[in-house]
Amino acid sequence: MTTQAPLKPKQKKDARDIRADAAKITNAIKIDGQTSAETRAIANGIQRGMELFLRQQSEKTRDLDKRTKKVKQMANQLTQQKPDDEKEVVSTKQKQSLLPWILLIASWILFLVFEAVRNYV
């Protein structure tokens, strides 16, 4: 049984790969009567374009990584602050649960006062 080497993570394209891809593209779009100097100039232009594109993509990836790191840090901060917030919620729930009882007692007192006044008159 043969063991396979672990797969390597996707690595950046090196300059040789980019040059080879640019040459393939240049040969695919080559026009009859085009000189080799023109072909090389087109290949260089395509190569520069590919390098610029890859550079922009790596910048976007770095920016995205920075943003995700910030979001993770903020999420960690929020989870650390969560127990303090729960204490505040519990205290407000207790205050809210007293209000209906106070209103009930006040309504019964007013009802008894109203009945006493009505029976007296």
C-alpha positions in Angstrom: 0.0 0.0 0.0 1.4 3.4 -1.0 1.1 6.4 1.2 0.3 9.7 -0.4 2.1 12.9 0.7 -0.3 15.4 2.3 -1.6 17.9 -0.1 0.2 21.2 0.0 -1.9 24.4 0.3 -2.5 26.4 -2.8 0.7 28.3 -3.5 1.1 31.6 -5.4 1.8 31.4 -9.1 5.4 32.1 -9.7 6.7 34.2 -12.6 7.5 31.2 -14.7 3.9 30.0 -14.6 2.6 33.5 -15.4 5.0 33.8 -18.4 4.0 30.4 -19.7 0.3 31.3 -19.4 0.9 34.6 -21.1 2.7 32.8 -23.9 -0.2 30.4 -24.4 -2.7 33.2 -24.5 -0.5 35.1 -26.9 -0.1 32.2 -29.3 -3.9 31.5 -29.2 -4.7 35.1 -30.3 -1.8 35.5 -32.7 -2.7 37.1 -36.1 -1.1 36.1 -39.4 1.8 38.4 -40.3 2.5 39.3 -36.7 6.2 39.7 -36.0 7.9 37.9 -33.1 8.7 41.3 -31.5 5.0 42.2 -31.6 4.2 38.8 -30.1 6.7 39.3 -27.3 5.2 42.7 -26.6 1.7 41.3 -26.4 3.0 38.5 -24.2 4.7 41.0 -21.9 1.5 43.1 -21.7 -0.6 40.0 -20.9 2.0 39.0 -18.3 1.9 42.4 -16.6 -1.9 42.3 -16.6 -1.9 38.9 -14.9 0.6 40.0 -12.3 -1.4 43.2 -11.6 -4.6 41.1 -11.3 -2.9 38.6 -8.9 -1.5 41.5 -6.8 -4.9 43.1 -6.6 -6.4 39.8 -5.5 -3.8 39.3 -2.8 -4.5 42.8 -1.5 -8.2 42.1 -1.4 -7.5 38.8 0.4 -5.4 40.6 3.0 -8.1 43.3 3.5 -10.7 40.6 3.9 -8.5 38.7 6.4 -8.0 42.0 8.4 -11.8 42.6 8.5 -12.6 39.0 9.6 -10.0 39.3 12.3 -11.6 42.6 13.5 -15.0 40.9 13.5 -13.7 38.0 15.5 -12.2 40.3 18.0 -15.4 42.3 18.4 -17.4 39.0 18.8 -15.0 37.9 21.5 -15.4 41.2 23.3 -19.2 40.9 23.1 -19.2 37.4 24.5 -16.9 38.6 27.3 -19.3 41.5 28.1 -22.4 39.3 27.9 -22.6 38.2 31.6 -22.7 41.9 32.6 -25.6 42.5 30.2 -27.5 39.5 31.6 -27.4 41.0 35.1 -29.0 44.1 33.9 -31.7 42.2 32.1 -32.6 40.2 35.2 -32.9 43.3 37.3 -35.2 45.0 34.8 -37.4 41.8 34.6 -37.8 41.9 38.4 -38.9 45.5 38.3 -41.4 44.8 35.5 -42.9 41.9 37.4 -43.7 44.1 40.4 -45.7 46.6 38.3 -48.7 44.4 37.6 -49.0 43.5 41.3 -48.9 47.1 42.3 -51.6 48.0 39.8 -53.8 45.1 41.0 -53.5 46.2 44.7 -54.2 49.8 43.7 -57.3 48.8 41.7 -58.7 46.7 44.7 -58.1 49.6 47.1 -59.9 52.0 44.7 -62.7 49.5 44.3 -63.1 49.1 48.1 -63.1 52.9 48.6 -65.7 53.3 45.8 -68.0 50.6 47.4 -67.6 52.2 50.8 -68.5 55.7 49.5 -71.5 54.2 47.5 -72.8 52.4 50.6 -72.4 55.5 52.8 -74.4 57.8 50.5 
